[in-house]
Amino acid sequence: MALSKTSRKALPIEVSGTPKLPLGMTPAQFLRDYWQKRPLLIRNAFPNFQSPVAPEDLAGLACEDAALSRLIQHDEDRERWHVKTGPLAESDFAKTGDANWTLLVQDVDKWDMDVAALLDHFRFLPTWRVDDVMISYAESGGGVGAHVDQYDVFLLQGLGQRHWAVSTDSNAPKDFRSDVELKQLSHFEPTHEWLLDAGDMLYLPPGVPHDGVAFGGPCMTYSIGMRAPSQAELVGDLADYLAEHLPDDMRYADPDLEPAKRAGEIGKDALKRIRAALPFAAGMDDAMLLDWFGRFITRYRSAQTPLAPSKPLSEAALMKQLTGGASLLRHPWSRFAWAQNGSRYTLFANGHGYPATSRWAQQLCSHRTLSPPFDLNANERALLLSLVNDGHLIARKLRTSRA
């Protein structure tokens, strides 16, 4: 139970989920009242939740070269923090002890289908808005210190208990400590505190100070994080896109130039001409803006790129597989999105744009696995062939389990 007192008119900061309303309310209510506005603790959001990943499996994944992992240890007596970035080794875990350390592994949904299935519960959000599922394992007292995130996050308790403290004070200081490599807050004064059990979930909008600490024993937390590109990233990528697509003959021009009154001055007239030479988003039509954003958002913060097959398939070979019962599986590292401009549809995958139909653009974004039979026209066959040969889709027969 929260330690702070709330007025009768205030929106609750703690609710209970139900089978019909896992968020404790409808998605529309949640988005209206809480999304990017205020924290919310949802008790029993995932009833009888069983962690799909065991601690030893998470540790094994942290030892993989391609996994993004960090091992964080806290020396309470000296108030020192040590961070080691993966890939880790078994010997790293032998030195941790049984308290005050945590293991963080990002993008676990790309490695484990059961973890990826958790994202289905967040379909009330645009799929391209979701970033990844990070899992943290901690022994008693383990955590990363008080901090703020610049993105929305759902913190689902998967194993054991974690004590969470948050501050809803809009004037809370957010200066960072200079003596640790982690971006920890110099000062943190919580306004609410809870102890979360398996299945409980805490939603935090961007910029809310918070601190989570494993309580009483081993603890696993699933962090479903959202993509929140900074303005600098958006502008930087947009500038690169424009530089590639704008014709070379579009240059700074001054046919109305008058004799300079002050040598070297960049005056108001010059500034207007610069704006004309750098239209950026204001000068982009809908088709170009959609094309840029679709490529950007499906490429943004992608840790890996799907590997194309060593030998491209022919259309005949692909159709033989599909008519023979093969399913289409989305590559775990591929991110899809689509956009419509007039009567044209474009499917985006990891920074690439493909002409598509409305039906297949939506199906490929909605499902990780598509099973036969497939009714395809010529354009749809060409789309699937490109996606398979670029590594975004895998054609494979699935094993069926006996009841």
Residue pairs with C-beta under 8 A, 6 or more apart in sequence:
1 14
1 194
2 13
2 14
2 41
2 192
2 193
2 194
3 192
3 193
4 13
4 168
4 191
4 192
6 12
6 13
11 33
11 34
11 38
13 38
13 39
13 40
13 41
13 168
13 192
14 40
14 41
14 43
14 194
15 23
15 24
15 25
15 40
15 41
15 42
15 43
16 24
16 42
16 43
16 44
17 23
17 24
17 42
17 43
17 44
17 45
17 46
17 47
17 201
18 24
19 47
22 42
22 45
22 46
22 121
23 29
23 30
23 40
23 42
23 45
24 40
24 42
24 43
24 45
25 33
27 124
30 40
30 124
31 124
34 40
34 203
34 205
35 152
35 205
36 152
36 205
36 206
37 205
38 168
38 205
39 166
39 168
39 192
39 202
39 203
39 204
39 205
39 208
39 210
40 202
40 203
41 164
41 194
41 196
41 200
41 201
41 202
41 203
42 200
42 201
42 202
42 203
43 200
44 199
44 200
45 156
45 199
45 200
45 201
46 121
46 156
46 199
46 201
47 199
48 199
49 156
49 157
49 158
49 198
49 199
50 198
51 158
51 159
51 198
51 220
51 222
52 112
52 114
52 115
52 117
52 118
53 108
53 112
53 114
53 115
53 135
53 158
53 220
55 137
55 159
55 218
55 220
58 103
58 105
58 108
58 135
58 137
58 220
59 88
59 93
59 103
59 137
61 67
61 69
61 105
61 108
61 111
62 69
62 71
62 86
62 87
62 88
62 103
62 105
63 86
63 87
63 88
63 89
63 90
64 86
64 87
65 87
66 303
66 304
67 86
67 87
67 105
67 106
67 107
67 111
68 86
68 105
68 106
68 107
68 303
69 85
69 86
69 87
69 88
69 103
69 104
69 105
69 106
70 83
70 84
70 85
70 86
70 103
70 104
71 83
71 84
71 86
71 88
71 92
71 93
71 96
71 101
71 102
71 103
71 104
72 81
72 82
72 83
72 84
72 101
72 102
72 103
72 104
72 142
72 144
72 182
73 81
73 82
73 96
73 100
73 101
74 80
74 81
74 82
74 100
74 101
74 141
74 142
74 143
74 145
75 81
75 82
75 100
76 100
76 141
80 180
81 145
81 180
81 181
81 182
81 184
83 181
83 182
84 92
86 105
88 103
96 139
97 139
98 139
98 140
99 139
99 140
99 141
99 142
100 139
100 140
100 141
100 142
101 138
101 139
101 142
102 136
102 137
102 138
102 139
102 142
102 143
102 144
102 214
103 136
103 137
103 138
104 134
104 135
104 136
104 144
105 134
105 135
105 136
106 132
106 134
106 303
107 132
107 133
107 134
107 303
108 115
108 132
108 133
108 134
108 135
109 115
109 116
109 118
109 119
109 132
109 133
109 332
110 116
110 132
110 303
110 304
110 332
110 333
111 332
115 133
115 135
115 222
116 133
116 332
116 368
118 133
118 156
118 222
118 224
119 127
119 130
119 133
119 224
122 130
122 154
122 224
125 226
127 336
127 337
127 365
127 366
128 227
128 297
128 298
128 335
128 337
129 226
129 227
130 224
130 225
130 226
130 227
131 151
131 225
131 226
131 227
131 301
132 224
132 225
133 222
133 223
133 224
133 225
134 222
134 223
134 225
135 158
135 220
135 221
135 222
135 223
136 144
136 219
136 220
136 221
136 223
137 218
137 219
137 220
138 162
138 213
138 214
138 218
138 219
138 220
138 221
139 214
139 217
139 218
139 219
140 214
140 215
140 216
140 217
140 218
140 219
141 213
141 214
142 213
142 214
142 219
143 211
143 212
143 213
143 214
144 182
144 184
144 212
145 180
145 182
145 184
145 185
145 211
146 165
146 184
146 185
146 188
146 209
146 210
146 211
147 182
147 183
147 184
147 185
147 209
147 210
147 211
148 174
148 185
148 206
148 207
148 208
148 209
148 210
149 204
149 206
149 207
149 208
149 210
149 225
150 206
150 207
150 228
150 230
151 206
151 225
151 226
151 227
151 228
152 203
152 204
152 205
152 206
152 225
152 226
152 228
153 203
153 204
153 223
153 224
153 225
153 226
154 201
154 202
154 203
154 223
154 224
155 164
155 196
155 201
155 202
155 203
155 204
155 212
155 221
155 222
155 223
156 199
156 200
156 201
156 221
156 222
156 223
156 224
157 196
157 197
157 198
157 199
157 200
157 201
157 219
157 220
157 221
157 222
158 198
158 220
158 221
158 222
159 198
159 218
159 219
159 220
160 198
160 214
160 215
160 216
160 217
160 218
160 219
160 220
161 195
161 196
161 197
161 214
161 215
161 216
161 217
161 219
162 195
162 196
162 212
162 213
162 214
162 215
162 219
162 221
163 193
163 194
163 195
163 196
163 212
163 213
163 214
163 215
164 193
164 194
164 195
164 196
164 202
164 210
164 211
164 212
165 188
165 190
165 192
165 193
165 210
165 211
165 212
166 190
166 191
166 192
166 193
166 202
166 204
166 208
166 209
166 210
166 211
167 188
167 189
167 190
167 191
167 192
167 208
167 209
167 210
168 191
168 192
168 208
169 189
169 191
172 188
172 189
172 209
173 185
173 186
173 187
174 185
174 207
174 209
175 185
175 186
175 187
176 183
176 184
176 185
176 186
177 184
177 185
177 186
185 209
188 209
188 211
190 209
190 211
194 200
194 202
195 215
196 202
204 210
206 228
212 221
227 297
227 300
227 301
229 296
229 297
229 300
229 301
233 300
234 296
235 280
237 292
237 296
237 300
238 280
238 281
238 292
238 296
239 280
241 292
241 295
241 296
242 279
242 280
242 284
245 288
250 277
251 277
252 273
252 274
252 277
253 273
253 276
253 277
254 269
254 270
254 273
256 269
258 269
281 289
284 292
286 341
287 341
287 344
290 339
290 341
290 346
291 339
291 346
291 353
293 339
294 337
294 338
294 339
294 346
294 348
294 353
295 348
295 351
295 352
295 353
296 351
297 335
297 337
297 348
298 335
298 336
298 337
298 348
298 349
298 350
298 351
299 335
299 350
299 351
302 333
302 335
302 350
303 333
304 333
305 333
305 350
305 391
306 331
306 333
306 334
306 350
306 390
306 391
306 392
307 391
308 389
308 390
308 391
309 388
309 389
309 391
312 389
313 385
313 388
313 389
313 395
315 381
315 382
315 385
318 381
318 384
318 385
318 388
318 395
319 381
321 395
322 328
322 372
322 374
322 376
322 384
322 395
323 372
323 374
324 397
325 372
325 397
326 372
326 395
326 396
326 397
327 369
327 370
327 371
327 372
327 395
327 396
327 397
327 398
328 369
328 370
328 384
328 388
328 393
328 394
328 395
329 368
329 369
329 393
329 394
329 395
329 396
330 336
330 364
330 367
330 368
330 369
330 392
330 393
330 394
331 391
331 392
331 393
331 394
333 350
334 349
334 350
334 391
334 392
334 393
335 349
335 350
336 347
336 348
336 349
336 364
336 365
336 392
337 347
337 348
337 365
338 345
338 346
338 347
338 348
338 356
338 361
338 362
338 364
338 365
339 345
339 346
339 348
340 346
340 358
344 355
345 355
345 356
345 357
345 358
345 361
346 353
346 354
346 355
346 356
346 361
347 353
347 354
347 355
347 356
347 360
347 361
347 364
347 365
347 383
347 387
348 354
349 387
349 390
349 392
350 392
352 390
354 383
354 386
354 387
355 379
355 383
356 364
356 383
357 377
357 379
357 380
357 383
359 380
360 380
360 383
360 384
363 370
364 370
364 387
364 393
369 398
371 398
376 384
384 393
387 393
388 394
388 395
